[in-house]
Amino acid sequence: MTERLEGKIWKPSPEEIQREDEWIKNQILEIGPDVLMELAKSASEIRGRAYQPYSNYSVGVSILTADGEVYSSINAETVTFTETDHAERSAITKAISEGALERNGRKFILALAVSHSGVSDPCGGCRQRMTEHADNCITMDVDVEGNIQSITSLKLLLPQAFTPSHLGKD
């Protein structure tokens, strides 16, 4: 039984990882290191406005759109936690409400910086929401002082994602 399934195990090939590594490096150069560092600082600054009376876990997010605009937001908890606004989703909604979709089309997110304590990346739900507005984008983990801890891509965080492109929506 194991032998029949062994060939079905999926993992990115070394070539796929290398291509994504090159894509990330090219995006860093295209966007500009200074712009990405400012995006990180913006996420760190907005983090101070988080509403987190239950968990005491503040998150700030800043999104860079294709037209160079930056949209920032925070997590806002409710006592039930299930209705808590995640900073990533809030920032995406804010960008949409302020016209990013009309100006840039569906794939408006170029980069996203998430500032919080500890080391982690966006949750699964937020990754899926990001995929709705970027088949791929730079994703940065930022500490509370605004220092970039790591840079990756949405494709590495959510490989083989189901995107609007699968339904012919670009």
PyMOL commands that set and color helices and strands:
alter all, ss='L'
color gray80, all
select helices_A, chain A and resi 2-6+14-31+33-47+87-97+100-104+124-132+154-157+164-167
alter helices_A, ss='H'
color red, helices_A
select strands_A, chain A and resi 60-65+70-74+109-115+138-142+148-153
alter strands_A, ss='S'
color yellow, strands_A
deselect
rebuild
show_as cartoon
